[in-house]
Amino acid sequence: MMTSSGLTRRNLLAGAAFAVSASPALLGGEPVRKEKWPSWPVQDETEEKAIVSVLKSGRWGRGNGALVNQFEEEYARFTQAKYCLTTASGTSALITVLGALGIGPGDEVIIPPYTFIATVNAVELHRAKPVYVDSDLETFQIDAAKIETAITPRTKAIMPVHLGGASADLDTILSIAKKRNIPVIEDACQAHLGQWKERQVGTYGLAGCFSFQASKNLNSGEGGAILSNNEEFIEKCYAFHNNGRGRKAGGDFNYQGRGMNGRLTEFQAALLLAQMARVEEQARLRSVNALYLSSMLTKIPGISPQELYGGCTRNAWHLYMFRYDGALSRDQFIKALRAEGIPCSSGYGPMSLETCPVNNKLCSQAVWFTQTMMLDTRRGMEQIAEAIAKIEKNASAIKAA
């Protein structure tokens, strides 16, 4: 099949010279893609019926409903964790776990600098200090080999982030944590169905935190969950997310302990139970498309798709990330790619300029596609590769414009 820009599938897959002759859309040419990308969230009458059922039941909150409990049981079974506790958001899941650990002023929590601000906020809201360990340029993850030198007597937790849906280097992280007797809290907010050595991420550390925010691969608008295999710890989490009140508090409204209201509602649980019916099929499609896209992009000079650690046996592909080091500036490249009908972003900015030089470089090169783009067709992946090849072919003209 010949594409509109003259780039054949054979050329894409064989890595031959890219036969790009069309003018870039940024310079007045036709964009590679004109059709819309898949919308999100995916929903049908299943979600509608679930919400109406909760509405009519009159049981809307965790305390007098059954769906929150049902989802916790099903998500624990789905991830093969012993226990699951739902929360109001992924952020509140992180705050709850750190609260259950007793993190407070003077304590330190090791985190990566390349992450959503919620990871940082969860630490700082407990008046603790986030300690940044530099990124690994190729994987976009925390550089696990640099963690041990960042540990001090004040280190109370190591909190790696499974960024974009791919796992951090859990073998190295868990080995260091075990030797130093420091709990590992997995920020798996972007990593539904991500795996390390055929086992779900979020089930390796003392706890794993997930987000069900509107952009996430499993979505209820807002919402979160904590996984743990430690019953005593999950009960501490339950109490903290319930304003310090344990499951047996009943009608005792006296002060029992530190906490907050981080509870999930029955409406959110209903949506999650409906959405779970599609999550595996969607994950498979993202994976097929992402791997096909990578097979093409690796053949384009200046494009370096995110690499995965050997133990990462499944990437959830919440984000498709690559580094751009081509003929244009990263901002010029993004502007040109958007003009071709390929939405993209520059991702996170640097949080710690002085201590994380590798992360600073990563922040200057990163380009992201969202998970919804990976739900498109095989042809859509080819269009992304076509557009990038077209831009690089015409980089001199774009720079001169």
N, C-alpha and C positions, 0 to 999 in steps of 0.2 A: 504494500500500500504506500502511495506517495502522499506525503502531508502537504498542507498548504504552503509551507515554507520551503519545500523541496527536500526535506529531510526524511529519508526512508527508515522504516523499522530496521531494515538490514544494517544500515549505517549505524543506527543507534546501538544496536546490540553487538555489532562486530567491532565497534570502536574505530571505524574508518573515518576518514576526513568528513567533517560535517558539511553537507552540501547546502549551505544556507545562503540564499541570494536575495530574499525579500528585505525591504527596508524595515528598520525597527519601528514599532508603533509610536515610540517617543519622538520619532522624526517624521511622523506622518504616514507610516506604513500601516498595513492591516494587522491588528493584534492576532496572535496565535489562537487565542480562545475568546469566544464571544458568549458562549452559553454559561449559565449560572453553575456554581458549584453546589454540592449537596447542602441542604438546609439542616439545621439542628435546633432543637431535638427532633428525633424521629418519634412520632406518636400516632395513635389511631384510637378507635373506640374503646380499646382496652384501658387506656389511661382515663378516658372520659368516664367510663363506668366505675372505675376504681375510686375516682374523686367523688362522684355523685353518691356512691355507696357510703363513703365516710361522712359526707355532708348530711345525709339522711339519718345516719346512725346516731348523731348527736354526741358521739364519742370522738372528740377531735384531738385530745392531748394524750401524752404517754400514759398518764396515770390511770385512765379509764378505758383505754383501747387495747386492741390485741395485735394490730398490724405491725407496730414497732417491734414487739417481741418476736413476731413471725419473721420479719426481715432479719433481725439479728441472728436468729437461728439459721436461716437460709444462707446468709452471707458468711457465717462461720463455717457452715458445711461446704459452701462454694469455694472458700479459700483454704479449707482444711485447717482452720484454726480452732482451738478449743473454745474460745470465748470472743464474742463481739458485743460492743457497746456503741450504739448510735449516738451522734451528737448533732448540734444545730448547724455545724459547718466543719470543714477541714481545719480551719483555724482554731475553732473551739476544741477540736480533738487534740491538737498539739498543746493548747493551753491546759487542757484537762490532764493530759499525761504528765506534763511537767509539774502541775500542781499536785498530782498524786505522788510524785517523787519527792515532794517537799522542796523543790527548787526555790531559792529566794535570794535576797541581797548578798552579794559577795561570792555567789556561786558562778561557775563558768559552764557553758554548754558549747561544745565544738560543732560548728555547722559549716557548710560550704558557702562561698560568696556568690555563687551562681544559682539563685533560687528566687522564688516569689517572696515578697516582703513579709508574708505571713510567718515564714520560718523565723525570721528575725523578731518580729513583733511578739510572737509567743514567748520567746526568751525574755525580752525586755519588759513585757507586762508583769513578769514575776520579779522584776528589778534585778535580774541576773545579767551576766555579761556574755554576749555572743562572741565566741572566739572563731575567727575565720581561718580555715585551712584552704590553701590555694587550689585552684581547679586543675584537672588534667585536660590539656588542650584537645586531645583527640576524642575523648569520650564525653566531654562536657560535665563530668561528675567530679566530686571531691577527690583530690589526689590522696588516696588512702595511705600511701607511703610517707606522707608528711604529717600524718595525724599524731604519731607518738611524740614528736618533738613539741607539739602544741599542748600536751597534757601537763597540768600543774596540780598541786595538792587541792586546788579549788575546783577542779574539773568534776562535775557531777553527772554529766551525760554526754554521749556522742550521738549526734543527730544527722546522719547522712540523708540526702535527698535522692530518691530514684527519679532523676530529672527526665521529663518528657515521656516517661513510661519504661525507661531502661534502668537496669539495676546498677547501683554503685558497686564497688568491689567489696562484696560482703565478706569473703573469706579473710581478706586482710584486716578489715574493720573489726570483725568479730574476734579474730585472734588477738589483736591489740587490746580490745575491751576486756576479754577474758583474763589476759595477763595482768591488766591493771585494775580489774574488778570494777569496771565502770559500765553502767547499763547503756545499751544501744536502743535508741528510739528511731525507728524508720519513718521518715517522712515519705510516705508512698501516696501522697495526695493525687499525683498524676499517673499512678501506676496500676490501675485496675487490670488484673490478669497478667501483670508482669511477673516473670519468674526468674529465680536464681537456682540453677541446677535442678530444674523440673519442679521446684516448689515455689509457692506464691510468695512474692516479696511482701513484707509486712508481718511475716510469721517467724522471722529469724531472731529479732531482737526481743527485748522485754515487751515492747509494744510496737505496733505499726499503725500509722494514721492515714486515713483516706478522706478525700473530698468528693462530694456529690454536687458541687456547684455547677452552674448552668453550662459551662464549657466542657465539663468533664465527660469521660467516656461512659460513665454511669451517672445519671443526672436526675436530680429532683429539684432543680432551681438553686437550692441551698441544702446543705446537709453534710454529715461526715460520719466517720466510724473509727473505732479503735479496735484493733485485734490484739489478743494476747493469749498465751498459753499458760499464764500464771493467774490462778483464780483469786488469790489474795490481792494481787495488783489490780485486776479488773474491778474488784469490789471497791477499792480505793478510788478508782476512776469514776465508778458509778456515783459514789458519795460526792466527789468534787463537782461533777457535772449537774448534780441535783442540790446545789446550794449547801453542800456539806452533809446532806442527809442520806444515810444509807438506805438500803432496800427495806429494812425493818423499822424505819422511823415511824411509819404509820401516822397517827394523829398527833404525835409529839412535835410541837412547833417551837420548842426551845432551841437555842443555838447549840449546834452539835460540832461544827468544824468549818474550816475555810472552804470556800467553793464558789460556784456561780451557777446560773441557769444556762445549761448548754444542751437542753433536751431536744430531741427530734419530735415532730408532730405526726399524727396518724395520716395526715394528707401526704406528707413527704414519703412516709413508709409505703403508702399505697402506690405512689408513682414509682418508687424504686422496685417494688415487687413486679410491676408491669414492665419496667425497662429491662429488668434482668433477663426477660425472655429473649431479648435480642442481643445481649452483650457479647455472647460467645461468637455468634455469626459475624457481628460487626468487627470484632477483634481479628478474626481470620481474614476478613477482607482488607483491613488496614495493613496487616502483615504482608499479604501477597502484593499489594500495591506498593508498599514502602520498599520492599526488597527489590521489586522490579525497577522502581525509580532509582534506587541506589546503583543498580547494575548499569544504568545509563549515565548517571551523574558522575560516577567515578572516572568515566572516560573523557570528561570535559576538563581541560586545564583550569586550575584555579578553584575548583569545586571539591571540597572534602567532606563527604557525608559523615555524620557522627559514627564513631566506631563503638563497638560493644565489647565488654569484657567477656572472656571465654565462658565464664559461669552464667552469663545472661542468656538463658535458654529461651526466653520469650520477652520481646519488647512490646509494651502496650501501645506504643506509637500515639500517645496523647499529643506529642509534637514530633514533626519530622524536622530535624535540625541539621544544618550543614554550615561549614565555614566558607566564606568567599574571600579569596586572595587573588583576584584576577586583575584585568587591565584597568578597571574603573575603581572609584572609591566605593565603599560598601553602600553608601547612601545613593550614589548614582545608579548602582546596580539594582537596588530595591525599587527605585523610581521607574527604571526601565522595565523591570519585571512586572510591576503592577500595571504598567501601560499595556503589556501584552496579555492582560486578563488573568494574571497569576497573582492572587493576593498573598502577601508575605509581610513579615515584620522583622525588626532587628533584635527582638528578644530583650533580655535583661541588661540593665546598665551596671557598671561597677559599684560595689558597696565599700570596698576597702582598697583605695588606690595605693597606699604605701606597702601593704603586706602581701598583696596578691598580684604580682606582675603577670603571671600566666593568665589569670582571670581577666585582667585588663585587656590583654591581647584577644582573648576569646570574645569579650564583649564588643570589640571593634570589628570582628569578623563574622559573628553569628548571623544566620538567616533562618527564620522559622516558617514552616507551613503548619496549619492547624490540623487536628485529627479529622475534621470533617472532609478535608481535601483527599484524605486517604480512603474515604468511602466512595470516591468517584470510580470511573471505569479505568481499564487498562489504557484506553486512548487518552484519558485525562493525564496519566503519568507521562505518556509520550509528549503531550503538549507542554508539560512543565519542562521536560528536557529540551524540546525544540526551542522554547522561548529563551532558555538560558544559553543554548548554543548560538542562537541568533544574536543575542546581546553581545556575547563575547566576540563573535565574528565582526560585529560593527562597532566595537568599543572605541576605536579611534574617531569615528564619525560622531558618536555620542559625546565624547569628551570635547570635541571641537564645537559642538552646537551651543 
